[in-house]
Amino acid sequence: MHPSRGARAMTSRAFLSRHVVTPEGIHPAAILVEGEKIQAVVRPEEAPAGAEVHDFGEAAVLPGLVDSHVHINEPGGTDWEGFETGTRAAAAGGYTMLVDMPLNCLPETTTVAALEAKRHAARGKCTVDWAAWGGVVSGNRHDVEPMAAAGVLGFKCFLIHPGINGFSMVTEQELRAALPHVVRTGLPLLVHAELSGPVESATAALTGSDWRSYATYLKSRPDEAELSAIRLLLSLCRKYRFRLHIVHLSTCQGLSILRDARTEGLPVTVETCPHYLHLTAETIAEGATLCKCAPPIRSRENREKLWEGLRDGVIDLVATDHSPCPVSMKMLEEGNFGKAWGGIASLSLALPLMWTEASQRGFTLSDIARWMAEGPARLAGCIERKGRIAAGCDADFVVLDPHAEVQVTEDRLFYRHAVSPYLGEALRGKVIATYLRGMPVFVEGRFPGEPSGREYRPSARGQLQSRTATKAAIRRAKFVRSRSEW
C-alpha cells in the first residue's frame, strides 16, 4: 500500500521493516513520519494506533542515498543528460538528492547568473532533490563568495584540462589566488586531482601505440598524475587550511599519503566511485570505450586496496561521478580510447554495484549507508536533513531487497542514453521503492505522480556550520573518523 501523492496529509505514517538501517545500526523499527519529516524511529510495536502502516517485512530500509558527484549537464547539455532523465535514474537507484557538478552545462556554473539559469532549467523537472556545486576556474575568484551567498554547497576545480573549453583548469598560481575566497566561505573545495605534466609525458611516449588497447590508455594516465596533484593540494591545505575534498580517487598509491595527512590534522576528505570498486583493467576488452573514465580504472590489485581504504576509513564516501554523453561520443565502432569521451553513467545501478562487491567482502548495509548517504550528505553540508534515518531528517529512504539478483538491461537504466559497461551483468540487490520526504517517487519500475524534487538550500544554521567546519577540523588532533563517529 502506498499513500496517494495527491493528498500529502499530515496523517501519521509508520514505515516498518525488520531491517532498518539507522546511524545506530540495523534493527527492526518503525519510522514515524508526519508530513515530510521523520518524527521518530521506534520499535515496531510502538507504532501509534491509527497510523497509516506500510510494512516492508524482510526488505531493508536505508536512508535515501545522496550523490555528491553528478553531471546533470542542464542547461545547455540536455542532449547528454538533463534534470528530468537524470533525477528519474537517481530515484530508480535509491538516490533522493544529487549535487550537480558545474561543468558540461551552458553556461557553466561559475557565476551567480549561471546558477540562476540552472535553477530555471530545473524547475518542475526533478524527481528527487538537487543542489549545485560552483566552479573555480581561471579568472573567477571574485565570483566565489557571491556564489556561496547565493546557495552553492561548495566548489569544484580541475588541475588538468577537463576535456571541454568552457570550464578552464586552474594553475597553482590561480588556485592560490582563489583559495582565500574559498576559505572565507567555509565551504569545501572539490578537486579533480591529476596534474598535466605526468599525463603529457606518458602520452608522448605512446606515439604509435594501439589506442584500441585499454593498456595504452591506462599508461597515458599514470598513478603519478594523481599522486603529484595530491601532494600539491596537501601542501596548499597546510598553508590555507581550506576544506579539501579529493574526488574520484583511483590510485591506491595515494592512500598512505592521505592517511598521513589525516594524522597531521589536515581537513581533507576523499571519495572513490563504483567503477573503481567493481571493474578492473585486466577485464576491459579491446575497444570497450564505455569503460573509459579519468582517472582510469586500474588493476585488480589496485581495486582491492581501494576497498581496504574504505575499510580503514581513509576513503570517506562513494559517489558515482555519473558522466553520460551522447552514444556517438563513445566512438563504439572505432573503439579508440584516445578519442572517446571519458565518463561512466551509473546513477540507477550504483547501489546494486556497491552491494554486490561490498557483501562479498563482509561489509554490511550500514557501511553502504555511511558511504553513499551519510558521507556525501556531510560533505555537502546537508546532514541536518539528508543521509540518515533519524528524527528531524527528511523522510527520505530506499527499500532494498538485498538478496534479489538483478540483471542489468537497458530498460533498467532510465538515464538519457541507455548504454552501460555493466549491461548483461547479474548484480545483487534490487531497489523496490524510493521515498522522497515520505512520498513514493519510484515503485517497482514506475514513477508515480508528478516530479516533486526541489533544490536544497542551506539554512542559516547550515551556513553557519559551513563557516565553522574548517576551524573545527583544524582543531582535531586527528582527522580520521572511527566508524562509531559516523
LOVOMAR-995179 format. One record per residue (C-alpha): x, y, z. Coordinates in steps of 0.1 Angstrom, whole numbers, plus 5000, padded with zeros to 4 digits. Each point is the difference from the previous one (the first is absolute). Layout:
> X, Y, Z
...
END
This chain:
> 5000, 5000, 5000
> 5013, 5034, 4991
> 4986, 5034, 5009
> 4985, 5022, 4973
> 5024, 5027, 4989
> 4971, 5023, 4994
> 4991, 5000, 5037
> 5031, 5006, 5020
> 4980, 5000, 5032
> 5014, 5006, 5035
> 4988, 4965, 5008
> 5026, 4982, 5021
> 5016, 4973, 4980
> 5021, 4971, 5012
> 5025, 4983, 4977
> 5010, 4966, 5014
> 5028, 4976, 4992
> 5019, 4972, 5017
> 5032, 5017, 4987
> 5000, 5038, 5004
> 5035, 5015, 4995
> 5005, 5028, 5025
> 5031, 5017, 5013
> 4998, 4977, 5030
> 4999, 4968, 4979
> 4976, 4977, 4982
> 4970, 4989, 5020
> 4962, 4995, 4998
> 4984, 5034, 5002
> 4970, 5022, 4991
> 5009, 5033, 4983
> 4973, 5025, 5011
> 4994, 5027, 4975
> 4978, 5031, 5001
> 4998, 5022, 4970
> 5035, 5000, 4985
> 5021, 4992, 5031
> 5010, 4970, 5020
> 4985, 5006, 5035
> 5016, 4970, 5017
> 5014, 4966, 4994
> 4985, 4975, 5025
> 4995, 4963, 5005
> 4974, 4985, 4977
> 4976, 4993, 5029
> 5001, 5037, 5009
> 4985, 5012, 4968
> 4970, 5022, 5010
> 4965, 4986, 4997
> 4982, 5015, 4970
> 5033, 5007, 4980
> 5000, 4991, 4964
> 5023, 4970, 4999
> 5023, 4989, 4972
> 5017, 4968, 5009
> 5030, 4990, 4978
> 5006, 4968, 5020
> 5034, 4985, 4993
> 5010, 5026, 4974
> 5026, 5024, 5013
> 4993, 5037, 5004
> 5031, 5023, 4996
> 5002, 5038, 5001
> 4994, 5016, 4966
> 5034, 5000, 4982
> 5018, 5033, 4994
> 5022, 5004, 4969
> 5025, 5028, 5004
> 5015, 4995, 4965
> 4976, 5001, 4971
> 5001, 5016, 4966
> 4964, 5010, 4991
> 5012, 5023, 4972
> 4969, 5023, 4999
> 4996, 5027, 4988
> 5017, 4997, 4966
> 5010, 4963, 5001
> 4966, 4983, 5002
> 5009, 4978, 4971
> 5026, 4985, 5023
> 4979, 4998, 5031
> 4974, 5023, 5017
> 4981, 5005, 5032
> 4970, 4979, 4988
> 5019, 4969, 4990
> 5029, 5003, 5025
> 4977, 5003, 5030
> 4978, 4972, 4989
> 5030, 4977, 4997
> 5010, 5012, 5034
> 4967, 4991, 5016
> 5002, 4965, 4983
> 5034, 4996, 5016
> 4989, 5010, 5036
> 5013, 5035, 4999
> 4979, 5029, 5014
> 5025, 5028, 4996
> 5026, 5009, 4974
> 5027, 5027, 5000
> 5007, 5012, 4964
> 5035, 5007, 4987
> 5005, 5034, 4985
> 5014, 4989, 4966
> 4985, 4984, 4968
> 4971, 5025, 5002
> 4996, 5033, 4982
> 5006, 5024, 5017
> 5023, 4982, 5023
> 4992, 5006, 5037
> 5028, 5025, 5007
> 4979, 5032, 5007
> 4968, 5008, 5019
> 4982, 5006, 4966
> 5009, 4965, 4988
> 4987, 4986, 5033
> 4967, 5017, 4994
> 4999, 4987, 4965
> 5004, 4965, 5014
> 4972, 5006, 5025
> 4977, 5011, 4972
> 5009, 4969, 4979
> 4992, 4977, 5029
> 4966, 5013, 5008
> 4973, 4974, 4999
> 5022, 4972, 4987
> 5016, 4984, 5030
> 4989, 4966, 5014
> 5025, 5004, 5029
> 5016, 5030, 5018
> 5031, 5016, 4987
> 5026, 5027, 5008
> 5029, 5015, 4981
> 5037, 5003, 5004
> 5016, 5032, 4987
> 5031, 5000, 4978
> 5035, 5015, 5007
> 5015, 5007, 4966
> 5027, 5023, 4986
> 4990, 5036, 5008
> 4968, 4996, 5020
> 5013, 5003, 5036
> 4979, 5030, 5007
> 4969, 4980, 4991
> 5007, 4974, 5028
> 4985, 5018, 5030
> 4969, 5013, 4981
> 4993, 4964, 4988
> 5003, 4988, 5036
> 4975, 5027, 5011
> 4977, 4989, 4972
> 4998, 4964, 5012
> 5026, 4978, 4984
> 5012, 4973, 5025
> 5037, 5002, 4991
> 5023, 5002, 4970
> 5017, 4978, 4974
> 5032, 5006, 4981
> 5023, 4981, 4976
> 5038, 4999, 5001
> 5000, 4985, 4965
> 4980, 5009, 4968
> 4965, 4986, 5006
> 4994, 4992, 4964
> 4978, 5030, 4993
> 5011, 5036, 4993
> 4972, 5018, 5019
> 5012, 4988, 5035
> 5037, 5008, 5002
> 5025, 4983, 5022
> 5018, 5020, 5027
> 5037, 5003, 5003
> 5017, 4999, 5034
> 5003, 5038, 4999
> 4963, 5005, 4992
> 4990, 4976, 5027
> 5021, 5018, 5025
> 4982, 5032, 4990
> 4966, 4984, 5004
> 5005, 4982, 5033
> 4996, 5029, 5024
> 4966, 5006, 4985
> 4991, 4963, 5004
> 5012, 5000, 5036
> 4978, 5030, 5009
> 4969, 4980, 4988
> 5008, 4970, 5023
> 4989, 4978, 4971
> 5019, 4970, 4986
> 5022, 5001, 4969
> 4996, 4968, 4979
> 5030, 4994, 4978
> 5006, 4978, 4970
> 5034, 4990, 5011
> 5022, 4993, 4970
> 5028, 5021, 4987
> 5007, 5005, 4963
> 5037, 4995, 5000
> 5001, 4962, 5007
> 4971, 4995, 4976
> 5017, 5019, 4972
> 5033, 4982, 5005
> 4983, 4966, 5001
> 4979, 5007, 4969
> 5030, 5013, 4980
> 5017, 4967, 5007
> 4971, 4981, 4985
> 5004, 5013, 4964
> 4991, 4972, 4976
> 4982, 4979, 5026
> 4967, 4983, 4995
> 4973, 5022, 5015
> 4974, 4972, 4998
> 5019, 4983, 5028
> 4990, 5010, 5035
> 5035, 4994, 5011
> 5011, 5030, 4978
> 4974, 5023, 5016
> 5010, 4988, 5035
> 5036, 5008, 4993
> 4990, 5035, 4989
> 4985, 5009, 5034
> 5027, 4988, 5024
> 4996, 4998, 5038
> 5025, 5028, 5003
> 4976, 5025, 4985
> 4977, 4994, 5030
> 5028, 4998, 5025
> 5017, 5032, 4990
> 4967, 5018, 5001
> 4991, 4987, 5034
> 5034, 5011, 5014
> 4995, 5035, 4986
> 4965, 5002, 5014
> 5011, 4989, 5035
> 5028, 5026, 5000
> 4974, 5027, 4992
> 4977, 4986, 5026
> 5028, 5004, 5026
> 5004, 5037, 4991
> 4964, 5011, 4994
> 4981, 4975, 5022
> 4971, 4996, 4976
> 4976, 4970, 5000
> 5016, 4978, 4973
> 4981, 4971, 4984
> 5016, 4977, 4975
> 4975, 4988, 4974
> 5001, 4965, 4983
> 5032, 4987, 5015
> 5011, 4972, 4977
> 5036, 4991, 5011
> 5005, 4981, 5032
> 5035, 5015, 5002
> 4984, 5032, 5013
> 4986, 4983, 5031
> 5031, 5002, 5021
> 5006, 5037, 4992
> 4964, 5008, 5009
> 5001, 4979, 5032
> 5031, 5020, 5011
> 4982, 5033, 4992
> 4971, 4989, 5022
> 5024, 4992, 5029
> 5015, 5034, 4995
> 4966, 5015, 5005
> 4994, 5014, 4965
> 4963, 5005, 4991
> 4999, 4976, 4970
> 4974, 4976, 4989
> 5001, 4974, 4972
> 4975, 4983, 4977
> 5002, 4971, 4975
> 4975, 4987, 4976
> 4981, 4967, 4993
> 5019, 4994, 4967
> 5034, 5001, 5018
> 4986, 4975, 5026
> 4984, 4976, 4974
> 5019, 5001, 4967
> 5036, 4991, 4995
> 5025, 5008, 4972
> 5006, 4963, 4994
> 4964, 4994, 4989
> 4995, 5030, 4977
> 4999, 4988, 4964
> 5016, 5016, 4970
> 4979, 5029, 4988
> 4977, 4999, 5030
> 4998, 5038, 5003
> 4970, 4999, 5022
> 5025, 4993, 5027
> 5020, 5032, 4994
> 5002, 5025, 5028
> 5026, 5023, 5016
> 5018, 4992, 5021
> 4999, 4965, 4985
> 4989, 4966, 5014
> 5031, 4983, 5012
> 5011, 4965, 5009
> 4982, 4973, 5020
> 5026, 5004, 5028
> 4994, 5037, 5000
> 4962, 4994, 5003
> 5005, 4978, 5031
> 5022, 5027, 5017
> 4973, 5026, 4994
> 4976, 4977, 5018
> 5025, 4999, 5028
> 5000, 5038, 5000
> 4963, 5000, 5005
> 5003, 4974, 5028
> 5027, 5021, 5017
> 4981, 5033, 4997
> 5026, 5017, 4978
> 4973, 5002, 4973
> 4969, 5017, 5014
> 4974, 4995, 4974
> 4989, 4986, 4967
> 4985, 5022, 4973
> 4991, 4990, 4965
> 5017, 5027, 4978
> 4970, 4993, 4978
> 5013, 5015, 4967
> 4979, 4991, 4969
> 5004, 5012, 4965
> 4984, 4993, 4966
> 5008, 4965, 4989
> 5018, 5013, 4969
> 5026, 5016, 5023
> 5010, 4966, 5014
> 5011, 4990, 4964
> 4989, 4964, 5005
> 5008, 4989, 4965
> 5034, 5015, 4998
> 5008, 4990, 5036
> 5027, 5026, 5004
> 5007, 5007, 5037
> 5020, 5031, 4991
> 4971, 5017, 4982
> 4969, 4987, 5018
> 4984, 5022, 5027
> 5009, 4989, 5035
> 4972, 4994, 5025
> 4978, 4972, 5014
> 4963, 5003, 5007
> 4988, 4980, 5030
> 4973, 5019, 5020
> 4975, 4972, 4997
> 5025, 4972, 5007
> 5024, 5013, 5027
> 4982, 4985, 5029
> 4999, 4964, 4987
> 5035, 5004, 4986
> 5013, 5010, 5034
> 4979, 4974, 5019
> 5012, 4972, 4977
> 5036, 5008, 5007
> 4997, 5011, 5037
> 4980, 4970, 5011
> 5026, 4977, 4985
> 5026, 5017, 5023
> 4981, 4998, 5032
> 4986, 5035, 5001
> 4965, 5007, 5011
> 4972, 5023, 4989
> 5011, 5024, 5028
> 5032, 5005, 4981
> 4981, 5006, 4968
> 4979, 5027, 5018
> 5031, 5016, 5014
> 5018, 5002, 4966
> 4971, 5008, 4978
> 4976, 5021, 5022
> 5015, 5014, 5031
> 5035, 5006, 4987
> 4989, 5020, 4969
> 4974, 5019, 5021
> 5027, 5011, 5024
> 5022, 5011, 4971
> 4971, 5020, 4985
> 4991, 5016, 5034
> 4964, 4986, 4999
> 5004, 4974, 5028
> 4973, 5018, 5021
> 4974, 4988, 4975
> 5015, 4973, 4977
> 5019, 4968, 5002
> 4987, 4985, 5032
> 4969, 4983, 5013
> 4996, 5021, 5032
> 4976, 5023, 5016
> 4999, 5034, 4984
> 5013, 4988, 4966
> 4980, 5001, 4968
> 4981, 4967, 4996
> 5023, 4988, 4972
> 5007, 4963, 4998
> 5005, 4971, 4976
> 4985, 4966, 5003
> 5024, 4973, 4989
> 4998, 4963, 4996
> 5036, 4992, 5007
> 4997, 4963, 4989
> 4983, 5005, 4966
> 5021, 4997, 4969
> 4996, 5027, 4974
> 5010, 4995, 4963
> 5012, 5033, 4985
> 4979, 5007, 4969
> 4994, 5032, 4981
> 4966, 5005, 5015
> 5015, 5002, 5035
> 5023, 5029, 4992
> 4975, 5029, 4998
> 5026, 5027, 4992
> 5000, 5017, 4965
> 5023, 4976, 4981
> 4994, 4963, 5007
> 5036, 4988, 4998
> 5021, 4986, 5028
> 5031, 4979, 5005
> 4979, 4980, 5025
> 4974, 4988, 4975
> 4994, 4962, 5004
> 5015, 4998, 5034
> 4981, 4984, 5029
> 5002, 5022, 5031
> 4988, 4994, 5035
> 4974, 5023, 5015
> 4967, 5013, 4986
> 4986, 5035, 5007
> 4963, 4994, 5007
> 4990, 5036, 5007
> 5015, 5034, 5007
> 4982, 5026, 5023
> 5007, 5037, 4999
> 4987, 5019, 5030
> 4976, 4972, 5008
> 4985, 4995, 4966
> 5009, 4973, 4974
> 5019, 5013, 4969
> 5010, 4966, 4987
> 4981, 4967, 5005
> 5008, 4968, 4982
> 5011, 5016, 4967
> 4974, 5029, 5001
> 5002, 5036, 5009
> 4967, 5009, 5017
> 4986, 5036, 4999
> 5016, 5032, 4988
> 5036, 5009, 5006
> 5004, 5014, 5035
> 5037, 5005, 5004
> 5013, 5033, 5013
> 5032, 5019, 5002
> 5016, 4995, 5034
> 5008, 5034, 5014
> 5023, 5003, 5031
> 4983, 5013, 5031
> 5015, 5029, 5019
> 5011, 4974, 5026
> 5015, 4979, 4972
> 5019, 5030, 4986
> 5014, 5007, 5035
> 5011, 4964, 5003
> 5017, 5002, 4966
> 5020, 5031, 5011
> 5011, 4983, 5032
> 5007, 4965, 4986
> 5035, 5009, 4989
> 5010, 5013, 5034
> 4985, 4970, 5017
> 5019, 4976, 4977
> 5033, 5018, 5007
> 4995, 4998, 5038
> 4997, 4962, 4998
> 5033, 4983, 5009
> 4991, 4973, 4975
> 4976, 5002, 4971
> 4994, 4963, 4994
> 4965, 4991, 5012
> 4993, 4967, 5016
> 4969, 4982, 4989
> 4983, 5008, 5033
> 5004, 5037, 4992
> 4981, 4996, 4968
END
